[in-house]
Amino acid sequence: MKMLCVMQNSEQDQIGKAVSWLLFGIAGGLGLDLCAKEILRKYSLQEFILVRSVIALVLILGLAPIFFGGLKKLQTKRWRWHVLRTVLAAAMMFCFFYGLSQMPLVNALTLAYTAPLMMTALSVPFLGEHVGWRRWAAVIVGFVGVLVMIRPESGELSLAPIAVLMASFCYAAQALTARHLGQSESTLSMAVYVVAGPMLLSATLLDDNSWLMPDVTGWALLAGSGVCSVIAWVGLINGYKSAATALLAPLEYIGLVGGAVAGYLIWHEIPDQGVVVGAAIIIASGIFVMYRETV
């Protein structure tokens, strides 16, 4: 009996640490989105992605000897997969932050949370996984929530929500490649290359018209976005490595609540009825998919 109690306490401690890491990562991700939205009010998308990626890459490489076994972990023989992940990461970053700059924060975050639904759908052709009718129904209902949010029948559909949905698709595809590479590639290699790709692309696209020397506030926000990127990366990876995905994933919706509160307090954004109803449908569908994966 005593041994059983010790095992239960140990498991609870492990779950508690996983939740703490995940909340740490969620806070970092929300901080990145807040910094990005404010930065993109004044600075170009290319400049933001370039500086943010440089800062994040320096921090990741600096942490490599402490947490990830050193730079030798960057070695890989599966370059084609890393190139694919890099292309997906670049498309995801440009699409999401463009959408974020053009629409309310909570709208962008809600559409981004369609990624779990897309992962479920894509896991069939790409990983050969079996998805039952209940999960397929949840995926379909989730995308009905997307239609409720963006209301294409109104004739006012803009490029911004489409860009965020494209970003979600790229994120879902990137997550599936991570599952494919997870057994052979290091965490460091899977992180560094997807940061370096958008950095190189943004540097290529940057010109005199898209570069504005940041002021003190601008540098502070850019530095904050880089730091928050690393916090999100470290927190989410350590969280999901310590406990079951289905247990932790629903907690990520805390970030959506935080985004709604922050959007109201900082930019006075108030979601309309369509956004609220659509968000509720998407969240409920996502949580149901996660639940069914545990059954």
C-alpha angles and dihedrals in degrees: 000000000000091000090051091052091050091051092049092049090048091051091048090050090051092051090046091054091047091052090048091052091047093050088048089054093045090052090051093050092049090047089053092051092049092049091046095051092051094043093050091057087074111011131058125261091241093053093048095049093045097051094038091050093048092051093045092047093051091050094047093049090046091054093045097089091048103044110011109042099263135282092304086079088072090075114111141162094199100078095149091062092047091050089052091049090048092052090048091048093051093049091046094050097047094044097046098045091044089054091045090054092052104043141039115287097242091050092054093045093048093053089046089059090068086082094092089053091050090048090056092051095044094047089074100060097029103038101021091235122159115243116189126222093259093060091044088053090050091051091051092047090049091056090048084060088054090054090049089053101046097032099206091186090068091073091231098099109142134195093253100076090042089053092051091049089050088051090052090051091051090047091051092049090047091051090053091051088051090056089050093050098035096097097052108026130070123243089240095056092047090054104039098053094049089054095045093052098060089041092057093044093050090048089053093050095044118104138160092278094054098044121084118173104244120238122221093280091046093052090047092053093045091049090047091052091053093048092046090051091058092044090053092047096048094042097048095044094049092044096052092042090058103047142018117291093228090056096051106031097077088059089066088076086073084078089060091054090047090050092052092050093045093047090054096045098043106030100016091240115168117189114230124228094267092055093048094049093043092048091051091052093048093047094047091049092048093050091047091052090051091048093050091051088063095050 
